[in-house]
Amino acid sequence: MYDDWGLIEASFTAQYGIRLRNEPDMSWSEFCTLLAGIMPKTPLGQIVAIRSEEDKDMLKNFTAEQNHIRDEWRNRQIDDMTEEEKQNSIKEVQELFAKAFGQSV
């Protein structure tokens, strides 16, 4: 989520007309519900579709940029992260959401 925050913000604006930076009272529960409902025709939906595509015929028609997006996603090596790196990443995400929703961690 941390890396996709810009896509999430843009998708909320496109789909719901909500500017997350201006929503200090949105609860975490509401945010999660809305995020789960993001449709394919949003910036995040389009990127998720590219990342998850498995159809060989579709993949043959991908542009260089689409292939780059998909390859970059698939080459992430979270398994190679140390436990400390994983914990730091989790903490960064928590702090990001705390700031976005005006709550403390």
CORWOJO-V799776 format. One record per residue. N is the residue number from 1. SS is DSSP state (A for helix, B for strand, O for the rest). PSI is psi in whole degrees, -180 to 180 (none if undefined). OMEGA is omega in degrees with one decimal (NA if undefined). Layout:
n=N ss=SS psi=PSI omega=OMEGA
n=N ss=SS psi=PSI omega=OMEGA
This chain:
n=1 ss=O psi=-36 omega=-177.0
n=2 ss=O psi=-48 omega=-178.5
n=3 ss=O psi=-25 omega=-176.6
n=4 ss=O psi=12 omega=-175.1
n=5 ss=A psi=-43 omega=178.8
n=6 ss=A psi=-40 omega=177.2
n=7 ss=A psi=-38 omega=178.7
n=8 ss=A psi=-47 omega=178.4
n=9 ss=A psi=-47 omega=-179.1
n=10 ss=A psi=-38 omega=-179.3
n=11 ss=A psi=-39 omega=176.8
n=12 ss=A psi=-41 omega=178.8
n=13 ss=A psi=-46 omega=-177.7
n=14 ss=A psi=-44 omega=-173.9
n=15 ss=A psi=-42 omega=-173.0
n=16 ss=A psi=-12 omega=-175.1
n=17 ss=O psi=23 omega=-178.3
n=18 ss=O psi=126 omega=172.5
n=19 ss=O psi=105 omega=-173.1
n=20 ss=A psi=-34 omega=-179.5
n=21 ss=A psi=-19 omega=-179.1
n=22 ss=A psi=15 omega=-177.2
n=23 ss=O psi=70 omega=-176.3
n=24 ss=O psi=-17 omega=-175.3
n=25 ss=O psi=2 omega=-179.7
n=26 ss=O psi=131 omega=179.4
n=27 ss=O psi=160 omega=177.2
n=28 ss=A psi=-41 omega=179.5
n=29 ss=A psi=-46 omega=179.2
n=30 ss=A psi=-43 omega=178.0
n=31 ss=A psi=-48 omega=-178.8
n=32 ss=A psi=-41 omega=178.6
n=33 ss=A psi=-47 omega=-179.9
n=34 ss=A psi=-40 omega=179.0
n=35 ss=A psi=-41 omega=179.6
n=36 ss=A psi=-24 omega=-179.0
n=37 ss=O psi=8 omega=-179.4
n=38 ss=O psi=130 omega=-175.4
n=39 ss=O psi=162 omega=-178.2
n=40 ss=O psi=-24 omega=-176.5
n=41 ss=O psi=27 omega=174.5
n=42 ss=O psi=165 omega=178.2
n=43 ss=A psi=-45 omega=179.8
n=44 ss=A psi=-43 omega=179.8
n=45 ss=A psi=-40 omega=180.0
n=46 ss=A psi=-41 omega=179.5
n=47 ss=A psi=-41 omega=178.4
n=48 ss=A psi=-41 omega=178.4
n=49 ss=A psi=-42 omega=178.3
n=50 ss=A psi=-46 omega=-177.5
n=51 ss=A psi=-34 omega=-172.5
n=52 ss=A psi=1 omega=-177.4
n=53 ss=O psi=132 omega=179.0
n=54 ss=O psi=-14 omega=-177.5
n=55 ss=O psi=118 omega=-176.3
n=56 ss=A psi=-36 omega=178.2
n=57 ss=A psi=-40 omega=177.3
n=58 ss=A psi=-43 omega=-178.2
n=59 ss=A psi=-33 omega=178.6
n=60 ss=A psi=-26 omega=-177.4
n=61 ss=O psi=5 omega=178.5
n=62 ss=O psi=145 omega=173.0
n=63 ss=O psi=170 omega=177.1
n=64 ss=A psi=-40 omega=179.6
n=65 ss=A psi=-42 omega=178.1
n=66 ss=A psi=-43 omega=176.9
n=67 ss=A psi=-40 omega=178.4
n=68 ss=A psi=-46 omega=179.7
n=69 ss=A psi=-47 omega=-178.2
n=70 ss=A psi=-46 omega=-178.8
n=71 ss=A psi=-42 omega=179.8
n=72 ss=A psi=-43 omega=-179.6
n=73 ss=A psi=-45 omega=-176.3
n=74 ss=A psi=-21 omega=-178.3
n=75 ss=O psi=0 omega=177.1
n=76 ss=O psi=137 omega=-175.2
n=77 ss=O psi=63 omega=-179.5
n=78 ss=A psi=-30 omega=179.6
n=79 ss=A psi=-23 omega=179.4
n=80 ss=A psi=-5 omega=180.0
n=81 ss=O psi=144 omega=173.8
n=82 ss=O psi=164 omega=178.3
n=83 ss=A psi=-38 omega=178.4
n=84 ss=A psi=-42 omega=178.4
n=85 ss=A psi=-40 omega=177.5
n=86 ss=A psi=-45 omega=180.0
n=87 ss=A psi=-40 omega=177.4
n=88 ss=A psi=-40 omega=177.9
n=89 ss=A psi=-42 omega=177.8
n=90 ss=A psi=-44 omega=179.7
n=91 ss=A psi=-41 omega=178.4
n=92 ss=A psi=-44 omega=179.7
n=93 ss=A psi=-43 omega=178.9
n=94 ss=A psi=-42 omega=179.4
n=95 ss=A psi=-39 omega=177.9
n=96 ss=A psi=-48 omega=-179.3
n=97 ss=A psi=-34 omega=176.6
n=98 ss=A psi=-44 omega=178.1
n=99 ss=A psi=-42 omega=-177.3
n=100 ss=A psi=-33 omega=-175.3
n=101 ss=O psi=14 omega=173.6
n=102 ss=O psi=33 omega=179.9
n=103 ss=O psi=158 omega=177.0
n=104 ss=O psi=152 omega=-179.0
n=105 ss=O psi=none omega=NA
